[in-house]
Amino acid sequence: MGIQFTVLSSGSTGNATVITDGQVTLMIDAGFSARRIDELLGMRDLTGDQLTGILITHEHSDHIKGLGAVARKYNLPVYANEKTWEAMSRSVGKLSDDQRIVFGTGEARDFGSLRVESFAISHDAAEPVGYVFQDGKHKLSVVTDLGYASDKVKETIVDSDVLVLEANHDIEMLRMGRYPWNTKRRILGDMGHLSNEASGEALSELLNGRLKRTYLAHLSREHNMLDLAKLSVRGAMEDRGCFYKDSEFKLCETYYDRPTPWDRVGEP
């Protein structure tokens, strides 16, 4: 079967992604109410009792809002590093000891045929991470909520077949927006969020012939638009001499209110 995934929903108001190899089904983050997560899963013909476990990137509410309720409802193990567990324990509520699993930053674990590696990213959270999924043939990387794409991050996600990458905001829309300046400064900083332009700059270094698709994720509803994000990312890539045909590489959308279609990693 290989690796398949769907971004259930992504944006400033909530995030969740599902990855499966047909035997193991993992969800990254649970940033919606339990009821909404059930609805999103249902849109892709899934139910919560089909999940194997939940991987957490960091403790912000748009990534863990429904975590405790979903984990308790379906008796699911939750994987996060120690600092993230400390930061989110009160929000998550009571879980049994066998549901609280420490998955250290930089550690790799096997879930059936899937090898999952966590890696450090830059964000204003306790110890935020991204995840890489491999099955021996193909590679999927999921990385959002990062202020900048460090050399280490790019080394980790290079040679991905498919990438889910943050393109949070248009810089000028953010600067002209209604947020107070201290919030704008946080978003624009190295511990904030990746702009469209920064996302395109990173992609220009990652597009090596193997990468077939990138899903632009965690778009701000206040300071971005889908068409603008795709146009700006592509423009930033072209400014760095990175030209491509749509038949060779595609920029794909994610949505704040519905899932993306199932994507089989490794297919054209």
N, C-alpha and C positions, 0 to 999 in steps of 0.2 A: 504493500500500500504506500510506503514512503511517508514523508511528513506532509500533513495537511494543516492548514490553519485558517482561522477567521478572526479578524479584529471585530469583536462584538460591538464595541463603541469606543470612541476615543475623542478626547477634547478636554477643555479646562474644567468641565463639570463632571467628568467620570471616565474611567478607563477599565477595559477588560479585554483580554485576548485568549483564544482557545487554540491549543496545538494538540494534534493527535497523530499516532501512527497506526491507528486501528485497534490497538490493544490498550494503550495508555492514552488518557486524555487529561491534559493539564490546562489549568487556567492561570494566566498571569494577571494578578490584581483583581480586585472586586470593588470597584469604585462607584457602585450604585446600590440602591436598596436591594434586599434579597428578592423582592417581588419583581423589580425591574430586571435583575439578572436572569430570573426564570423566564421572563418575557423574551429577552435577547437570545437566550439559549434556544428557546422554542422556535425563534425565527430561523434557526439553522438546524432544526430537527434534533435538538439535544435536550436532555434533562439533567438536572443537578446530580442525580444519582449515577450518571454516567461518568462523572468527573473522578479522576484518580487523586487529585490534590490541587492545591493552590500555591503558586509561587508569588512572592511579594517583592516589588522593586523598592518601595519605601513607604513611609508611614503617613503621607499626606492624605487627606480625606477623599480626594478624587481618585484614590487608588485602594482605599480600604473601607469605604463607607459601609458596605454590606458584608464585609469579611466574616465577622463573628457570627452573624445570623446564618449565612450560607454554610459556613463550616459546621456549625451546630446542627443545622437542619439535615445535612447530608453526611454528617460524621466524617468530615474530610480532614486529612493532614494538611497543615499549613507550613510552608518552608520560607524562612527569612533568616538573615544574619542576626547575631546577638544584639547589636545596637538597634536594629529596626524592631526586634521583639521588645526591647526595653521601651522604645519610644511609642509603640502602638498598643502595648498590653492593656492599658486602661480603656482605650477606644474599642478594642476587640472584645473585651469581656472574658468571661470564663470559658476556657477550653481545657480539655483533658490533657494530661502530660504527653500522651502519645499523639496528640494533634499538634503540639508545639515542637516543631523540628527545626533545629539550627542548621542552616545551609550557609556556610561561611563564604564570604566574598573571595572570589578566585578559586573556589572549590568546584569540582565536577562530580556529578552524580549520574548514575544510570537508572533510567525508568524504562524497563523493557528494552526495546531497541533504540530508545532515545538516550543520547548522552547530553546532559544539560550542564552548561558552565555558566557561572555567575561572574560578572566582572564589574569593577568599580567605575562609577561615573561621577561627574561634578554637578552637584545640586545642593540646595540648602535643606538637606535632610540629614538624619543621623548617620546613615551609611548607605546611600542609594546605589542601586546596581542595575545593569542590563543583563540579558540572558542570550546565550547562543545554544541552538539545538542542532544536533547532528545525528545521522543514522548510519554513518559509514560511507554514504554516497553523497549526501546533500547537506547543505548548511543554511539555517535560518537564523537571523540575528534580530533581536528586538531591543531597541534602545531609544527611550524618550526621557524627558525631564533632565536635560543636561545643559549646563551653561555653555560648554564648548566641547568640541570633539577632539580630545587629546590624541597625541600620537599613539598612546597605549590603547585607547579605545579603537582607533582605526586599525591598529595591528591585530586586535582581537576579532574584529568583524570583517576584515578583508577576506576575500574569497567566498563570501556568502553568495548563495544562489538567489536568495530573496532577503530583503532588508525592510524592517519597519523602523522608520527614523523620524524623529521629531522635526516638524517645521511649524513652530508655535506661532510666530507673529511676523508681520511686516513692520519693519523698524519705524517707518514714518507714521503708520497708523497708530502704533503704540505711543510714539512721542506726542502725537496730536490728540490722543484719547483722553478719557475722563479720569483715568487712574491718578492717584496722587504721585508726586515725583518719586518718593521713596519706594513705592511699589514698582514704578517704571524702572528705576535704577536697579532694583533687585532682579527683575526679569531680564534686563539687558546685560547683567553682570555674568561673571564666570561661574556663578553658582545658581544661575537662573534657568532660562530656557533658550533653546536653539532657534534663531531666526530663520526665515526662508533663505536668506543669503548665506548664512553660515551652514545651513543644511546642504545647499548646492555646492559650496566650497568643499565640504567634506566628501560629497559624492564624486566630485571631480577627481579625487584621489583614490576612490574605491572602485570606480568603473574600469574594470580590467578584463572584460570579456566574459567572465563567469557570472557576474551580477546581471540578472535578467529583469528584475522588478524591484522597485522601492515604493513602499506605501508611506505616504506623508501623513504623520500622525500628530495627535495632541494639538491640533489647530485651535487657536483662540477664537471664540465666537465674537469677541469684541474687536480684535485687532488682526484679523486675517480672513481670507476667503479662499475657497477651494481653487478656483481658477487662478487667482492671484498667486497662491502658493506654488502651483505647478509652473506658472509662467516665470516667477521669480527664481525658483530653484533651477529651472532649465537655463535661464539667462545667466545665473551665477556660474553654472557649469561651462557654458559657452564662453564666458569672459575669461575663463582659465584654459581655453583651447580644447574643451571636452565636448565634441560634437558627436551625435549619435542618431541613428534611425529608430523610429518607433518599433520597427520589426526586430531590433536588436536589444532594446532596453525600454522599459516603460515606467513612467511615474504614475502611481496608482493612488486613488483616494481612500481615505477613511472618513467615517461619519460620526457625528455626535449623537445621532438618534436612531441608528440602525447598523446592523452588521455588514461587513464586506462579504462578497461571495466567497465560498470555499476556494482556497488556492492550494494546488498540489505543488510543493517545492520540487524543482528539477524539471518541470514541464516548461516548454517554450512560452 
